[in-house]
Amino acid sequence: MRVSMWRVAACVMLMVVSGQAAAAQASTATTSTQLNSQQQKMKECAQEGKAKGVKGEERKTFMSSCLSSKGMSQEDINKQQQKMKTCNVDAKAKHLKGADYKAFMSSCLSSSG
């Protein structure tokens, strides 16, 4: 009797684990086919670059400018550039370097204003 109860318990556990694995795999499959916004931008820029026939160093330059401008108005780009300049000036005034500089810039750029 004990052996059969153990087998039943083992089978139940196996079914639960199998079900969880299948659910996790299905979840991963659906999320991997959906592109996040950065991946979508990369896909669009790559298609645009391919259509224009750019290659090598010219493609790198094209992709860089395309990815930095997709989905942002010129006004937004100018605001971000100005914010970067301001934060950089503040960091230099504080004589920050290395990890301190990176931490400060990250905090400064993520703050609103």
Residue pairs with C-beta under 8 A, 6 or more apart in sequence:
35 43
37 71
41 66
41 67
41 70
41 71
42 63
42 67
44 66
44 70
45 62
45 63
45 66
45 67
45 70
46 63
48 66
49 59
49 62
49 63
49 66
52 62
54 62
68 77
69 77
72 80
83 108
83 109
84 109
86 108
87 104
87 105
87 108
87 109
88 105
90 104
90 108
91 101
91 104
91 105
91 108
94 104
96 104
